[in-house]
Amino acid sequence: MASVSVQLDDFDTATEIAALRGDRTDVGAIVTFTGTVRDIDGSLKSMTLEHYPGMTERELETIAAEAENRWPLLGCRIIHRYGELKPADNIVLVVTLSAHRQAAFEAADFLMDFLKSRAPFWKKEDTGHDAKWVDAKETDETALKRWQSP
């Protein structure tokens, strides 16, 4: 069963991988994705992420369960931060374990496409003189469509 956390505190990727893997010897692939706060033009002071406690975790658990149903995963970990974050801070961690790399890569890709377009987080960027809410990008919606059944 997947492990999901929505938290204020930063995470340590190596610690999370070790905890998820434990002493298993049947794991042949570990795929990780870490998303960070990006400041493209040097104007971003901070990004604030908000969410509805309880609802957000349930949504992330639902999509993690879908990934576990689609691919033969041996483990799945999602951490998403909220609160005020600065450029280069960690935002999200996805870790997938499988016996084979293709399943681990595809499941991680699927999870990130969901997190970018459907996860119930609201993002506000602050440049110090202006603050604005950020909408999902059309490219994120397009990426998610490739996982939908015909």
Chimera marker file (.cmm) of the C-alpha trace (Angstrom):
<marker_set name="trace">
<marker id="1" x="0.000" y="0.000" z="0.000" r="1" g="1" b="0" radius="0.5"/>
<marker id="2" x="1.234" y="3.466" z="-0.914" r="1" g="1" b="0" radius="0.5"/>
<marker id="3" x="2.406" y="5.909" z="1.701" r="1" g="1" b="0" radius="0.5"/>
<marker id="4" x="1.229" y="9.519" z="1.323" r="1" g="1" b="0" radius="0.5"/>
<marker id="5" x="2.213" y="12.588" z="3.367" r="1" g="1" b="0" radius="0.5"/>
<marker id="6" x="1.198" y="16.222" z="3.032" r="1" g="1" b="0" radius="0.5"/>
<marker id="7" x="3.513" y="18.200" z="5.263" r="1" g="1" b="0" radius="0.5"/>
<marker id="8" x="5.145" y="21.523" z="6.115" r="1" g="1" b="0" radius="0.5"/>
<marker id="9" x="8.578" y="20.034" z="6.765" r="1" g="1" b="0" radius="0.5"/>
<marker id="10" x="11.215" y="19.262" z="4.173" r="1" g="1" b="0" radius="0.5"/>
<marker id="11" x="12.089" y="15.658" z="3.354" r="1" g="1" b="0" radius="0.5"/>
<marker id="12" x="15.278" y="13.688" z="2.825" r="1" g="1" b="0" radius="0.5"/>
<marker id="13" x="15.110" y="11.604" z="-0.341" r="1" g="1" b="0" radius="0.5"/>
<marker id="14" x="17.640" y="8.981" z="0.750" r="1" g="1" b="0" radius="0.5"/>
<marker id="15" x="15.857" y="8.456" z="4.066" r="1" g="1" b="0" radius="0.5"/>
<marker id="16" x="12.506" y="8.049" z="2.298" r="1" g="1" b="0" radius="0.5"/>
<marker id="17" x="13.910" y="5.518" z="-0.185" r="1" g="1" b="0" radius="0.5"/>
<marker id="18" x="15.526" y="3.479" z="2.588" r="1" g="1" b="0" radius="0.5"/>
<marker id="19" x="12.315" y="3.441" z="4.617" r="1" g="1" b="0" radius="0.5"/>
<marker id="20" x="10.224" y="2.398" z="1.612" r="1" g="1" b="0" radius="0.5"/>
<marker id="21" x="12.599" y="-0.303" z="0.442" r="1" g="1" b="0" radius="0.5"/>
<marker id="22" x="13.486" y="-1.711" z="3.834" r="1" g="1" b="0" radius="0.5"/>
<marker id="23" x="15.359" y="-5.005" z="3.492" r="1" g="1" b="0" radius="0.5"/>
<marker id="24" x="13.519" y="-6.187" z="0.366" r="1" g="1" b="0" radius="0.5"/>
<marker id="25" x="15.649" y="-7.998" z="-2.175" r="1" g="1" b="0" radius="0.5"/>
<marker id="26" x="12.997" y="-8.280" z="-4.899" r="1" g="1" b="0" radius="0.5"/>
<marker id="27" x="13.279" y="-4.608" z="-5.891" r="1" g="1" b="0" radius="0.5"/>
<marker id="28" x="15.037" y="-4.165" z="-9.217" r="1" g="1" b="0" radius="0.5"/>
<marker id="29" x="14.124" y="-0.533" z="-9.875" r="1" g="1" b="0" radius="0.5"/>
<marker id="30" x="13.753" y="2.550" z="-7.713" r="1" g="1" b="0" radius="0.5"/>
<marker id="31" x="12.569" y="5.671" z="-9.498" r="1" g="1" b="0" radius="0.5"/>
<marker id="32" x="12.446" y="9.029" z="-7.762" r="1" g="1" b="0" radius="0.5"/>
<marker id="33" x="11.234" y="12.438" z="-8.786" r="1" g="1" b="0" radius="0.5"/>
<marker id="34" x="11.837" y="15.535" z="-6.707" r="1" g="1" b="0" radius="0.5"/>
<marker id="35" x="10.094" y="18.752" z="-7.685" r="1" g="1" b="0" radius="0.5"/>
<marker id="36" x="11.518" y="22.053" z="-6.474" r="1" g="1" b="0" radius="0.5"/>
<marker id="37" x="10.433" y="25.693" z="-6.462" r="1" g="1" b="0" radius="0.5"/>
<marker id="38" x="11.641" y="27.186" z="-9.722" r="1" g="1" b="0" radius="0.5"/>
<marker id="39" x="12.516" y="30.860" z="-10.179" r="1" g="1" b="0" radius="0.5"/>
<marker id="40" x="12.817" y="31.299" z="-13.923" r="1" g="1" b="0" radius="0.5"/>
<marker id="41" x="13.656" y="35.009" z="-14.119" r="1" g="1" b="0" radius="0.5"/>
<marker id="42" x="14.991" y="35.827" z="-10.639" r="1" g="1" b="0" radius="0.5"/>
<marker id="43" x="11.845" y="37.644" z="-9.485" r="1" g="1" b="0" radius="0.5"/>
<marker id="44" x="10.222" y="34.974" z="-7.299" r="1" g="1" b="0" radius="0.5"/>
<marker id="45" x="10.497" y="35.582" z="-3.559" r="1" g="1" b="0" radius="0.5"/>
<marker id="46" x="8.288" y="32.703" z="-2.442" r="1" g="1" b="0" radius="0.5"/>
<marker id="47" x="5.521" y="30.309" z="-3.393" r="1" g="1" b="0" radius="0.5"/>
<marker id="48" x="2.739" y="29.495" z="-0.969" r="1" g="1" b="0" radius="0.5"/>
<marker id="49" x="0.873" y="26.211" z="-1.330" r="1" g="1" b="0" radius="0.5"/>
<marker id="50" x="-2.491" y="25.716" z="0.335" r="1" g="1" b="0" radius="0.5"/>
<marker id="51" x="-4.693" y="22.627" z="0.589" r="1" g="1" b="0" radius="0.5"/>
<marker id="52" x="-7.669" y="21.156" z="2.423" r="1" g="1" b="0" radius="0.5"/>
<marker id="53" x="-6.367" y="18.737" z="5.085" r="1" g="1" b="0" radius="0.5"/>
<marker id="54" x="-7.976" y="15.338" z="4.817" r="1" g="1" b="0" radius="0.5"/>
<marker id="55" x="-9.320" y="15.876" z="1.315" r="1" g="1" b="0" radius="0.5"/>
<marker id="56" x="-5.865" y="16.303" z="-0.183" r="1" g="1" b="0" radius="0.5"/>
<marker id="57" x="-4.487" y="13.147" z="1.414" r="1" g="1" b="0" radius="0.5"/>
<marker id="58" x="-7.504" y="11.124" z="0.239" r="1" g="1" b="0" radius="0.5"/>
<marker id="59" x="-7.036" y="12.335" z="-3.341" r="1" g="1" b="0" radius="0.5"/>
<marker id="60" x="-3.335" y="11.454" z="-3.309" r="1" g="1" b="0" radius="0.5"/>
<marker id="61" x="-4.103" y="8.027" z="-1.815" r="1" g="1" b="0" radius="0.5"/>
<marker id="62" x="-6.682" y="7.427" z="-4.567" r="1" g="1" b="0" radius="0.5"/>
<marker id="63" x="-4.259" y="8.194" z="-7.382" r="1" g="1" b="0" radius="0.5"/>
<marker id="64" x="-1.484" y="6.168" z="-5.696" r="1" g="1" b="0" radius="0.5"/>
<marker id="65" x="-3.870" y="3.192" z="-5.499" r="1" g="1" b="0" radius="0.5"/>
<marker id="66" x="-4.612" y="3.620" z="-9.201" r="1" g="1" b="0" radius="0.5"/>
<marker id="67" x="-0.878" y="3.515" z="-9.964" r="1" g="1" b="0" radius="0.5"/>
<marker id="68" x="-0.564" y="0.346" z="-7.885" r="1" g="1" b="0" radius="0.5"/>
<marker id="69" x="-3.424" y="-1.213" z="-9.864" r="1" g="1" b="0" radius="0.5"/>
<marker id="70" x="-1.925" y="-0.264" z="-13.239" r="1" g="1" b="0" radius="0.5"/>
<marker id="71" x="1.682" y="-1.332" z="-12.596" r="1" g="1" b="0" radius="0.5"/>
<marker id="72" x="3.314" y="-4.112" z="-10.562" r="1" g="1" b="0" radius="0.5"/>
<marker id="73" x="4.707" y="-1.815" z="-7.892" r="1" g="1" b="0" radius="0.5"/>
<marker id="74" x="6.460" y="-3.095" z="-4.807" r="1" g="1" b="0" radius="0.5"/>
<marker id="75" x="6.242" y="0.284" z="-3.090" r="1" g="1" b="0" radius="0.5"/>
<marker id="76" x="5.049" y="3.831" z="-3.632" r="1" g="1" b="0" radius="0.5"/>
<marker id="77" x="5.735" y="7.001" z="-1.616" r="1" g="1" b="0" radius="0.5"/>
<marker id="78" x="4.342" y="10.487" z="-2.242" r="1" g="1" b="0" radius="0.5"/>
<marker id="79" x="5.268" y="13.529" z="-0.174" r="1" g="1" b="0" radius="0.5"/>
<marker id="80" x="3.848" y="16.943" z="-1.031" r="1" g="1" b="0" radius="0.5"/>
<marker id="81" x="4.704" y="20.034" z="0.966" r="1" g="1" b="0" radius="0.5"/>
<marker id="82" x="2.525" y="23.029" z="1.696" r="1" g="1" b="0" radius="0.5"/>
<marker id="83" x="3.107" y="26.434" z="3.245" r="1" g="1" b="0" radius="0.5"/>
<marker id="84" x="5.545" y="29.129" z="2.188" r="1" g="1" b="0" radius="0.5"/>
<marker id="85" x="8.474" y="27.822" z="0.148" r="1" g="1" b="0" radius="0.5"/>
<marker id="86" x="11.473" y="29.671" z="-1.273" r="1" g="1" b="0" radius="0.5"/>
<marker id="87" x="13.193" y="29.160" z="-4.642" r="1" g="1" b="0" radius="0.5"/>
<marker id="88" x="15.093" y="25.829" z="-4.736" r="1" g="1" b="0" radius="0.5"/>
<marker id="89" x="13.053" y="24.371" z="-1.829" r="1" g="1" b="0" radius="0.5"/>
<marker id="90" x="11.671" y="20.868" z="-2.294" r="1" g="1" b="0" radius="0.5"/>
<marker id="91" x="7.944" y="20.699" z="-3.090" r="1" g="1" b="0" radius="0.5"/>
<marker id="92" x="7.198" y="17.095" z="-3.980" r="1" g="1" b="0" radius="0.5"/>
<marker id="93" x="8.757" y="13.644" z="-3.840" r="1" g="1" b="0" radius="0.5"/>
<marker id="94" x="7.518" y="10.580" z="-5.693" r="1" g="1" b="0" radius="0.5"/>
<marker id="95" x="9.252" y="7.223" z="-5.212" r="1" g="1" b="0" radius="0.5"/>
<marker id="96" x="8.187" y="4.033" z="-6.987" r="1" g="1" b="0" radius="0.5"/>
<marker id="97" x="9.640" y="0.565" z="-6.508" r="1" g="1" b="0" radius="0.5"/>
<marker id="98" x="9.207" y="-2.354" z="-8.878" r="1" g="1" b="0" radius="0.5"/>
<marker id="99" x="11.003" y="-5.468" z="-10.000" r="1" g="1" b="0" radius="0.5"/>
<marker id="100" x="11.550" y="-3.828" z="-13.407" r="1" g="1" b="0" radius="0.5"/>
<marker id="101" x="12.398" y="-0.270" z="-14.456" r="1" g="1" b="0" radius="0.5"/>
<marker id="102" x="9.638" y="0.317" z="-17.004" r="1" g="1" b="0" radius="0.5"/>
<marker id="103" x="6.860" y="-0.132" z="-14.433" r="1" g="1" b="0" radius="0.5"/>
<marker id="104" x="8.653" y="2.100" z="-11.915" r="1" g="1" b="0" radius="0.5"/>
<marker id="105" x="9.282" y="4.856" z="-14.501" r="1" g="1" b="0" radius="0.5"/>
<marker id="106" x="5.757" y="4.773" z="-15.928" r="1" g="1" b="0" radius="0.5"/>
<marker id="107" x="4.105" y="4.804" z="-12.511" r="1" g="1" b="0" radius="0.5"/>
<marker id="108" x="6.221" y="7.762" z="-11.359" r="1" g="1" b="0" radius="0.5"/>
<marker id="109" x="5.427" y="9.629" z="-14.582" r="1" g="1" b="0" radius="0.5"/>
<marker id="110" x="1.706" y="8.903" z="-14.168" r="1" g="1" b="0" radius="0.5"/>
<marker id="111" x="1.746" y="10.112" z="-10.558" r="1" g="1" b="0" radius="0.5"/>
<marker id="112" x="3.523" y="13.355" z="-11.428" r="1" g="1" b="0" radius="0.5"/>
<marker id="113" x="1.120" y="14.089" z="-14.288" r="1" g="1" b="0" radius="0.5"/>
<marker id="114" x="-1.744" y="13.762" z="-11.796" r="1" g="1" b="0" radius="0.5"/>
<marker id="115" x="0.007" y="15.856" z="-9.153" r="1" g="1" b="0" radius="0.5"/>
<marker id="116" x="0.698" y="18.668" z="-11.634" r="1" g="1" b="0" radius="0.5"/>
<marker id="117" x="-2.854" y="18.866" z="-12.960" r="1" g="1" b="0" radius="0.5"/>
<marker id="118" x="-5.354" y="17.387" z="-10.482" r="1" g="1" b="0" radius="0.5"/>
<marker id="119" x="-3.953" y="17.343" z="-6.959" r="1" g="1" b="0" radius="0.5"/>
<marker id="120" x="-5.974" y="19.740" z="-4.778" r="1" g="1" b="0" radius="0.5"/>
<marker id="121" x="-3.284" y="22.320" z="-4.043" r="1" g="1" b="0" radius="0.5"/>
<marker id="122" x="-3.495" y="26.052" z="-4.663" r="1" g="1" b="0" radius="0.5"/>
<marker id="123" x="-0.293" y="27.915" z="-5.461" r="1" g="1" b="0" radius="0.5"/>
<marker id="124" x="0.395" y="31.617" z="-5.060" r="1" g="1" b="0" radius="0.5"/>
<marker id="125" x="3.621" y="33.164" z="-6.325" r="1" g="1" b="0" radius="0.5"/>
<marker id="126" x="4.986" y="36.273" z="-4.590" r="1" g="1" b="0" radius="0.5"/>
<marker id="127" x="7.539" y="38.491" z="-6.296" r="1" g="1" b="0" radius="0.5"/>
<marker id="128" x="7.738" y="40.999" z="-3.448" r="1" g="1" b="0" radius="0.5"/>
<marker id="129" x="5.677" y="43.587" z="-5.330" r="1" g="1" b="0" radius="0.5"/>
<marker id="130" x="2.971" y="41.301" z="-6.745" r="1" g="1" b="0" radius="0.5"/>
<marker id="131" x="1.287" y="38.070" z="-5.661" r="1" g="1" b="0" radius="0.5"/>
<marker id="132" x="-0.810" y="35.924" z="-7.977" r="1" g="1" b="0" radius="0.5"/>
<marker id="133" x="-2.513" y="32.551" z="-7.920" r="1" g="1" b="0" radius="0.5"/>
<marker id="134" x="-1.102" y="30.055" z="-10.430" r="1" g="1" b="0" radius="0.5"/>
<marker id="135" x="-3.378" y="27.943" z="-12.641" r="1" g="1" b="0" radius="0.5"/>
<marker id="136" x="-2.551" y="24.518" z="-14.041" r="1" g="1" b="0" radius="0.5"/>
<marker id="137" x="-0.881" y="24.767" z="-17.437" r="1" g="1" b="0" radius="0.5"/>
<marker id="138" x="-2.446" y="23.421" z="-20.609" r="1" g="1" b="0" radius="0.5"/>
<marker id="139" x="0.628" y="21.242" z="-21.113" r="1" g="1" b="0" radius="0.5"/>
<marker id="140" x="-0.047" y="19.585" z="-17.732" r="1" g="1" b="0" radius="0.5"/>
<marker id="141" x="-3.617" y="18.783" z="-18.804" r="1" g="1" b="0" radius="0.5"/>
<marker id="142" x="-2.369" y="17.390" z="-22.109" r="1" g="1" b="0" radius="0.5"/>
<marker id="143" x="0.157" y="15.172" z="-20.343" r="1" g="1" b="0" radius="0.5"/>
<marker id="144" x="-2.565" y="13.762" z="-18.079" r="1" g="1" b="0" radius="0.5"/>
<marker id="145" x="-4.770" y="12.805" z="-21.062" r="1" g="1" b="0" radius="0.5"/>
<marker id="146" x="-2.303" y="10.166" z="-22.232" r="1" g="1" b="0" radius="0.5"/>
<marker id="147" x="-3.180" y="8.074" z="-19.167" r="1" g="1" b="0" radius="0.5"/>
<marker id="148" x="-6.929" y="8.148" z="-19.750" r="1" g="1" b="0" radius="0.5"/>
<marker id="149" x="-8.674" y="5.135" z="-21.231" r="1" g="1" b="0" radius="0.5"/>
<marker id="150" x="-9.932" y="5.564" z="-24.820" r="1" g="1" b="0" radius="0.5"/>
<link id1="1" id2="2" r="1" g="1" b="0" radius="0.2"/>
<link id1="2" id2="3" r="1" g="1" b="0" radius="0.2"/>
<link id1="3" id2="4" r="1" g="1" b="0" radius="0.2"/>
<link id1="4" id2="5" r="1" g="1" b="0" radius="0.2"/>
<link id1="5" id2="6" r="1" g="1" b="0" radius="0.2"/>
<link id1="6" id2="7" r="1" g="1" b="0" radius="0.2"/>
<link id1="7" id2="8" r="1" g="1" b="0" radius="0.2"/>
<link id1="8" id2="9" r="1" g="1" b="0" radius="0.2"/>
<link id1="9" id2="10" r="1" g="1" b="0" radius="0.2"/>
<link id1="10" id2="11" r="1" g="1" b="0" radius="0.2"/>
<link id1="11" id2="12" r="1" g="1" b="0" radius="0.2"/>
<link id1="12" id2="13" r="1" g="1" b="0" radius="0.2"/>
<link id1="13" id2="14" r="1" g="1" b="0" radius="0.2"/>
<link id1="14" id2="15" r="1" g="1" b="0" radius="0.2"/>
<link id1="15" id2="16" r="1" g="1" b="0" radius="0.2"/>
<link id1="16" id2="17" r="1" g="1" b="0" radius="0.2"/>
<link id1="17" id2="18" r="1" g="1" b="0" radius="0.2"/>
<link id1="18" id2="19" r="1" g="1" b="0" radius="0.2"/>
<link id1="19" id2="20" r="1" g="1" b="0" radius="0.2"/>
<link id1="20" id2="21" r="1" g="1" b="0" radius="0.2"/>
<link id1="21" id2="22" r="1" g="1" b="0" radius="0.2"/>
<link id1="22" id2="23" r="1" g="1" b="0" radius="0.2"/>
<link id1="23" id2="24" r="1" g="1" b="0" radius="0.2"/>
<link id1="24" id2="25" r="1" g="1" b="0" radius="0.2"/>
<link id1="25" id2="26" r="1" g="1" b="0" radius="0.2"/>
<link id1="26" id2="27" r="1" g="1" b="0" radius="0.2"/>
<link id1="27" id2="28" r="1" g="1" b="0" radius="0.2"/>
<link id1="28" id2="29" r="1" g="1" b="0" radius="0.2"/>
<link id1="29" id2="30" r="1" g="1" b="0" radius="0.2"/>
<link id1="30" id2="31" r="1" g="1" b="0" radius="0.2"/>
<link id1="31" id2="32" r="1" g="1" b="0" radius="0.2"/>
<link id1="32" id2="33" r="1" g="1" b="0" radius="0.2"/>
<link id1="33" id2="34" r="1" g="1" b="0" radius="0.2"/>
<link id1="34" id2="35" r="1" g="1" b="0" radius="0.2"/>
<link id1="35" id2="36" r="1" g="1" b="0" radius="0.2"/>
<link id1="36" id2="37" r="1" g="1" b="0" radius="0.2"/>
<link id1="37" id2="38" r="1" g="1" b="0" radius="0.2"/>
<link id1="38" id2="39" r="1" g="1" b="0" radius="0.2"/>
<link id1="39" id2="40" r="1" g="1" b="0" radius="0.2"/>
<link id1="40" id2="41" r="1" g="1" b="0" radius="0.2"/>
<link id1="41" id2="42" r="1" g="1" b="0" radius="0.2"/>
<link id1="42" id2="43" r="1" g="1" b="0" radius="0.2"/>
<link id1="43" id2="44" r="1" g="1" b="0" radius="0.2"/>
<link id1="44" id2="45" r="1" g="1" b="0" radius="0.2"/>
<link id1="45" id2="46" r="1" g="1" b="0" radius="0.2"/>
<link id1="46" id2="47" r="1" g="1" b="0" radius="0.2"/>
<link id1="47" id2="48" r="1" g="1" b="0" radius="0.2"/>
<link id1="48" id2="49" r="1" g="1" b="0" radius="0.2"/>
<link id1="49" id2="50" r="1" g="1" b="0" radius="0.2"/>
<link id1="50" id2="51" r="1" g="1" b="0" radius="0.2"/>
<link id1="51" id2="52" r="1" g="1" b="0" radius="0.2"/>
<link id1="52" id2="53" r="1" g="1" b="0" radius="0.2"/>
<link id1="53" id2="54" r="1" g="1" b="0" radius="0.2"/>
<link id1="54" id2="55" r="1" g="1" b="0" radius="0.2"/>
<link id1="55" id2="56" r="1" g="1" b="0" radius="0.2"/>
<link id1="56" id2="57" r="1" g="1" b="0" radius="0.2"/>
<link id1="57" id2="58" r="1" g="1" b="0" radius="0.2"/>
<link id1="58" id2="59" r="1" g="1" b="0" radius="0.2"/>
<link id1="59" id2="60" r="1" g="1" b="0" radius="0.2"/>
<link id1="60" id2="61" r="1" g="1" b="0" radius="0.2"/>
<link id1="61" id2="62" r="1" g="1" b="0" radius="0.2"/>
<link id1="62" id2="63" r="1" g="1" b="0" radius="0.2"/>
<link id1="63" id2="64" r="1" g="1" b="0" radius="0.2"/>
<link id1="64" id2="65" r="1" g="1" b="0" radius="0.2"/>
<link id1="65" id2="66" r="1" g="1" b="0" radius="0.2"/>
<link id1="66" id2="67" r="1" g="1" b="0" radius="0.2"/>
<link id1="67" id2="68" r="1" g="1" b="0" radius="0.2"/>
<link id1="68" id2="69" r="1" g="1" b="0" radius="0.2"/>
<link id1="69" id2="70" r="1" g="1" b="0" radius="0.2"/>
<link id1="70" id2="71" r="1" g="1" b="0" radius="0.2"/>
<link id1="71" id2="72" r="1" g="1" b="0" radius="0.2"/>
<link id1="72" id2="73" r="1" g="1" b="0" radius="0.2"/>
<link id1="73" id2="74" r="1" g="1" b="0" radius="0.2"/>
<link id1="74" id2="75" r="1" g="1" b="0" radius="0.2"/>
<link id1="75" id2="76" r="1" g="1" b="0" radius="0.2"/>
<link id1="76" id2="77" r="1" g="1" b="0" radius="0.2"/>
<link id1="77" id2="78" r="1" g="1" b="0" radius="0.2"/>
<link id1="78" id2="79" r="1" g="1" b="0" radius="0.2"/>
<link id1="79" id2="80" r="1" g="1" b="0" radius="0.2"/>
<link id1="80" id2="81" r="1" g="1" b="0" radius="0.2"/>
<link id1="81" id2="82" r="1" g="1" b="0" radius="0.2"/>
<link id1="82" id2="83" r="1" g="1" b="0" radius="0.2"/>
<link id1="83" id2="84" r="1" g="1" b="0" radius="0.2"/>
<link id1="84" id2="85" r="1" g="1" b="0" radius="0.2"/>
<link id1="85" id2="86" r="1" g="1" b="0" radius="0.2"/>
<link id1="86" id2="87" r="1" g="1" b="0" radius="0.2"/>
<link id1="87" id2="88" r="1" g="1" b="0" radius="0.2"/>
<link id1="88" id2="89" r="1" g="1" b="0" radius="0.2"/>
<link id1="89" id2="90" r="1" g="1" b="0" radius="0.2"/>
<link id1="90" id2="91" r="1" g="1" b="0" radius="0.2"/>
<link id1="91" id2="92" r="1" g="1" b="0" radius="0.2"/>
<link id1="92" id2="93" r="1" g="1" b="0" radius="0.2"/>
<link id1="93" id2="94" r="1" g="1" b="0" radius="0.2"/>
<link id1="94" id2="95" r="1" g="1" b="0" radius="0.2"/>
<link id1="95" id2="96" r="1" g="1" b="0" radius="0.2"/>
<link id1="96" id2="97" r="1" g="1" b="0" radius="0.2"/>
<link id1="97" id2="98" r="1" g="1" b="0" radius="0.2"/>
<link id1="98" id2="99" r="1" g="1" b="0" radius="0.2"/>
<link id1="99" id2="100" r="1" g="1" b="0" radius="0.2"/>
<link id1="100" id2="101" r="1" g="1" b="0" radius="0.2"/>
<link id1="101" id2="102" r="1" g="1" b="0" radius="0.2"/>
<link id1="102" id2="103" r="1" g="1" b="0" radius="0.2"/>
<link id1="103" id2="104" r="1" g="1" b="0" radius="0.2"/>
<link id1="104" id2="105" r="1" g="1" b="0" radius="0.2"/>
<link id1="105" id2="106" r="1" g="1" b="0" radius="0.2"/>
<link id1="106" id2="107" r="1" g="1" b="0" radius="0.2"/>
<link id1="107" id2="108" r="1" g="1" b="0" radius="0.2"/>
<link id1="108" id2="109" r="1" g="1" b="0" radius="0.2"/>
<link id1="109" id2="110" r="1" g="1" b="0" radius="0.2"/>
<link id1="110" id2="111" r="1" g="1" b="0" radius="0.2"/>
<link id1="111" id2="112" r="1" g="1" b="0" radius="0.2"/>
<link id1="112" id2="113" r="1" g="1" b="0" radius="0.2"/>
<link id1="113" id2="114" r="1" g="1" b="0" radius="0.2"/>
<link id1="114" id2="115" r="1" g="1" b="0" radius="0.2"/>
<link id1="115" id2="116" r="1" g="1" b="0" radius="0.2"/>
<link id1="116" id2="117" r="1" g="1" b="0" radius="0.2"/>
<link id1="117" id2="118" r="1" g="1" b="0" radius="0.2"/>
<link id1="118" id2="119" r="1" g="1" b="0" radius="0.2"/>
<link id1="119" id2="120" r="1" g="1" b="0" radius="0.2"/>
<link id1="120" id2="121" r="1" g="1" b="0" radius="0.2"/>
<link id1="121" id2="122" r="1" g="1" b="0" radius="0.2"/>
<link id1="122" id2="123" r="1" g="1" b="0" radius="0.2"/>
<link id1="123" id2="124" r="1" g="1" b="0" radius="0.2"/>
<link id1="124" id2="125" r="1" g="1" b="0" radius="0.2"/>
<link id1="125" id2="126" r="1" g="1" b="0" radius="0.2"/>
<link id1="126" id2="127" r="1" g="1" b="0" radius="0.2"/>
<link id1="127" id2="128" r="1" g="1" b="0" radius="0.2"/>
<link id1="128" id2="129" r="1" g="1" b="0" radius="0.2"/>
<link id1="129" id2="130" r="1" g="1" b="0" radius="0.2"/>
<link id1="130" id2="131" r="1" g="1" b="0" radius="0.2"/>
<link id1="131" id2="132" r="1" g="1" b="0" radius="0.2"/>
<link id1="132" id2="133" r="1" g="1" b="0" radius="0.2"/>
<link id1="133" id2="134" r="1" g="1" b="0" radius="0.2"/>
<link id1="134" id2="135" r="1" g="1" b="0" radius="0.2"/>
<link id1="135" id2="136" r="1" g="1" b="0" radius="0.2"/>
<link id1="136" id2="137" r="1" g="1" b="0" radius="0.2"/>
<link id1="137" id2="138" r="1" g="1" b="0" radius="0.2"/>
<link id1="138" id2="139" r="1" g="1" b="0" radius="0.2"/>
<link id1="139" id2="140" r="1" g="1" b="0" radius="0.2"/>
<link id1="140" id2="141" r="1" g="1" b="0" radius="0.2"/>
<link id1="141" id2="142" r="1" g="1" b="0" radius="0.2"/>
<link id1="142" id2="143" r="1" g="1" b="0" radius="0.2"/>
<link id1="143" id2="144" r="1" g="1" b="0" radius="0.2"/>
<link id1="144" id2="145" r="1" g="1" b="0" radius="0.2"/>
<link id1="145" id2="146" r="1" g="1" b="0" radius="0.2"/>
<link id1="146" id2="147" r="1" g="1" b="0" radius="0.2"/>
<link id1="147" id2="148" r="1" g="1" b="0" radius="0.2"/>
<link id1="148" id2="149" r="1" g="1" b="0" radius="0.2"/>
<link id1="149" id2="150" r="1" g="1" b="0" radius="0.2"/>
</marker_set>
